[in-house]
Amino acid sequence: MTTMARSRFDIRKDGEFTWEIFDTTTGRTVIIGGKPYFDLPQDSADTLAGFMNAVDMVPDKDTLH
């Protein structure tokens, strides 16, 4: 039996038509290189979250609440 590892990054709605990438370990919006990843179109957020998970990206220590 294989266990699926939980992805570190996922997306959720942050507005009527926008999405954010959040850290599943903290529940907070991801910030990388000082840039918060919110107010994104769904397809961009989904693609970026997939990339971040694929390369094991590490977010900044400061995150939005």
N, C-alpha and C positions, 0 to 999 in steps of 0.2 A: 504494500500500500504506500502510495506517495502522498506527501503532504504538500499542499500548495503554500508557498511562502506568501505572506501578505505584502502587497506593494507598499512602499514607503509613501508614495505620492498618489493622490487621487484628485478628482475634480468635483466641484459642487457649484450650484447656482449662487451668484452673489448679486444678481439684479434680474430685471425682467428678461433681458436678452444676453446677459453676460455671465461668465463663469470664472472661478478662481481655482488655483491649484493649492491644495492644503497638505500638510504633513500629517499622515494618519497616526503617527506616534504622539503628536501634541494636539492635533485638531486645529492648528493655527495656519494662517496663510503663509505660504512659502516665500522667503526672501533669499535671493541668491545674488551675490555681488552688489548688494544694496538695492536691488530691484524687486519690489513685491509683485507677485504673479497673480493679479486680479484684474477684473474688467476686461476679460478676454472673450473672443468668440468661442463657442463650444468646440469647434473642430481644432482650433489652435491650442486650447487648453488641454484637450485630449491627447493631441500629438506631443506637446511639450511634456506632459506628465508621463507618457509612455517612454519618451527619451530619457527623462530624469531617472526613471526606474531602471531602464536598460543599462545606464552607465553608472549606477549607484551614486548619483550626485549627492552632495552634502550641502544642506542649506546653511545660511548664515545662522549664528547663534541667536541673534535678535529676530524675533518673528512678530507679526501682528497678532493682536489678541482677538 
